[in-house]
């Protein structure tokens, strides 16, 4: 889960890291009670908000109301803006970047620092001669003094002690909350110390079982302040916990594995077809999962043809066939469907489909051709 | 020969008393896998299809000397179960669970490295050396004993490829599921190295996908570490830009997580690139396999 800025900053503040004074506003009228000058920042979990016009300065209430009116309710990266963080505009000279993350390639936590933070940090890091420090953090020793002093020198900071507090706080969040990324950008020198003007924290959804209350609280906040512009299909997929990727074509794809699903999408593209959406059932799907995936796929109004590609290992094809038949019996299948079915219990699965007048091929290529023909025949 | 497992493998299974574990143990036993013991806390003294169940890994190790462990333990208990296997220095541990927290995997990999234990997974169907041993959930009839090594991030994609090769009479030495990540124990480059050293393996099929940079690392290994032919299939060429890289991630990784980047790197390192599994039999036949 990627936290919203105000949530991430609350984590930092809890660790004693300085953040600008500010509060959330959810309506234009509530801007009136805010102190100015201020910075109004849209609370959406997307990057480069500054460039997208989602961070606006306001010198007084009038400008504040105009900025809030422009941003509240607007859509950014697929999210409707339901809240703004209205903050003191902190005077500062230079902007630094510092982050800690769990590096997926090595399995090690990393500390990354860059003396040139702000919006251009990626470009700066990529540029030849761009200065970026990357250090492994050995979990058994933590953050030794020399490393903190080294980072301080690299960032051009005299105050080692305030950097120590920032880094310790970031590490504490990683260790205690299963965060896989804690990023402060920019980190600035202000008021005799260091302050975090923006922050990004990503918590590992897979560790939810360790932090059930925390996740529930953070999600409830996001529900309240993020206006999700969800389609019917997306809402159904979320309700059922099925992986769903919307696209822009006419052919819906359901698969029982991410790898074979991606392969199917690639081959669809090679045939000049366009996928409408993609549902992945996961490795341990049952009949109900299959029925629900069909509900999700058909909820997308642009779908003209459905292609189901199944190659069962743990997943049993008789279960999958039962799921398809259950859907057919409940609402009838509203459009042409091509099925590929092979693997565990495939004969049983095909027999179940056959009794309902549905046929399935064992081979991916021929099911793709069938889907292509169905799409072609449906075109005017 | 084969890699990692063969008919000398003596397997220990964690989580064999659950529904999936028990069913899969029966399938593995009928395939010929020697399962010498099982471990489930609180169930010591029971038997699963004749396999004795122990309280601790140490107990099973003392009595049966297993040289590989397979975990069907649910994600939230994986860390503890894995640390117990690693502490007992069983040289190979296969973690099938999906959804293991990243920090748990980081801890497991760190400790395993110190103890010389190889971890395969998480989120893997395991591995199969057809005709010899199966440690995991691969549907066995899609595989045939032979000389092609296969490694895959995706379980289902390796079934797809195994099935097509087997239908064309092209057998496999070992089919290794490294798992879906996002943090991996054993990585593609390591598996390539094992296939390179295995006298039975004559060619390798690498099944990769978008995200991360492991395929780039595999390509780097291939440049001076690989003499055998490698055929690569990278899926996700048409995937929408939904899986956006994080800010910090982009700083570390740069480019290279796209299908195009990976295909270019692998081709540059000498791999043959295919777009669909059905191209594989002809290429392998041409290579004399």
Contacts between the chains, C-beta under 8 A, distances in Angstrom:
chain1	res1	chain2	res2	distance
A	47	B	244	8.0
A	47	B	247	5.8
A	99	B	247	7.8
A	99	B	248	4.6
A	101	B	246	7.9
A	101	B	248	5.0
A	101	B	249	7.4
A	101	B	252	7.9
A	102	B	102	5.3
A	102	B	103	6.5
A	102	B	106	5.9
A	102	B	183	7.5
A	103	B	252	6.5
A	104	B	102	7.5
A	104	B	181	6.9
A	104	B	182	4.9
A	104	B	183	5.3
A	104	B	212	5.9
A	104	B	249	7.9
A	105	B	212	6.9
A	105	B	213	6.2
A	105	B	214	7.1
A	105	B	217	7.3
A	105	B	252	7.7
A	105	B	253	7.7
A	107	B	105	6.6
A	107	B	106	4.6
A	107	B	109	4.3
A	107	B	110	6.8
A	107	B	183	5.3
A	108	B	106	7.1
A	108	B	110	7.8
A	109	B	106	7.3
A	110	B	252	7.1
A	112	B	248	6.1
A	112	B	251	6.3
A	112	B	252	7.3
A	114	B	251	7.9
A	121	B	247	7.5
A	121	B	251	7.3
A	122	B	247	6.9
A	122	B	250	5.7
A	122	B	251	6.3
A	125	B	251	4.7
A	126	B	254	6.7
A	132	B	251	6.5
A	134	B	252	6.9
A	139	B	106	7.8
A	139	B	107	7.6
A	139	B	110	6.9
A	178	B	101	5.8
A	178	B	102	7.6
A	178	B	103	5.7
A	180	B	102	5.4
A	180	B	103	7.7
A	181	B	246	6.0
A	181	B	248	5.6
A	181	B	249	7.8
A	183	B	247	6.2
A	183	B	248	5.5
A	185	B	247	7.3
A	200	B	246	7.9
A	200	B	247	6.5
A	202	B	246	6.7
A	204	B	101	5.3
A	204	B	102	5.1
A	204	B	103	6.9
A	206	B	75	6.8
A	206	B	99	4.8
A	206	B	100	6.5
A	206	B	101	4.6
A	206	B	102	6.8
A	207	B	101	3.8
A	207	B	102	7.7
A	207	B	103	7.0
A	207	B	104	7.8
A	209	B	76	4.9
A	210	B	76	7.9
A	210	B	101	7.4
A	245	B	239	7.9
A	245	B	240	6.6
A	245	B	242	6.0
A	247	B	240	5.9
A	255	B	156	7.6
A	256	B	156	6.4
A	257	B	154	5.8
A	257	B	155	6.3
A	257	B	156	2.8
A	257	B	157	6.8
A	258	B	154	6.0
A	258	B	156	7.8
A	258	B	180	6.7
A	258	B	209	7.6
A	259	B	152	7.0
A	259	B	153	6.6
A	259	B	154	2.2
A	259	B	155	7.3
A	259	B	156	5.4
A	259	B	157	3.4
A	259	B	158	7.9
A	259	B	207	7.0
A	259	B	209	6.2
A	259	B	235	5.8
A	260	B	154	6.8
A	260	B	156	4.2
A	260	B	157	5.4
A	260	B	160	5.7
A	262	B	154	8.0
A	262	B	209	6.0
A	262	B	210	7.4
A	262	B	235	3.9
A	262	B	236	4.4
A	262	B	238	7.9
A	262	B	239	6.1
A	263	B	157	6.2
A	263	B	160	7.2
A	263	B	233	7.8
A	263	B	235	4.6
A	263	B	276	7.3
A	263	B	277	7.5
A	265	B	236	7.9
A	265	B	238	4.9
A	265	B	239	6.7
A	266	B	235	5.8
A	266	B	236	7.2
A	266	B	237	4.7
A	266	B	238	5.0
A	266	B	275	6.9
A	267	B	275	7.6
A	267	B	276	6.0
A	268	B	238	7.3
A	269	B	237	7.0
A	269	B	238	3.9
A	270	B	275	6.7
A	275	B	238	7.7
A	282	B	98	7.6
A	283	B	98	6.7
A	283	B	125	7.9
A	283	B	155	6.6
A	283	B	156	8.0
A	284	B	20	7.5
A	311	B	156	5.1
A	311	B	159	5.1
A	311	B	160	5.6
A	311	B	163	7.5
A	312	B	139	6.9
A	313	B	125	5.7
A	313	B	137	5.5
A	313	B	138	6.5
A	313	B	139	5.1
A	313	B	155	5.7
A	313	B	156	6.7
A	313	B	159	5.7
A	314	B	20	7.4
A	314	B	125	7.7
A	314	B	137	5.5
A	342	B	163	6.9
A	343	B	139	5.4
A	343	B	142	7.4
A	343	B	159	6.5
A	344	B	139	5.5
A	364	B	160	6.9
A	364	B	277	7.7
A	364	B	278	7.9
A	365	B	276	7.7
A	365	B	278	5.9
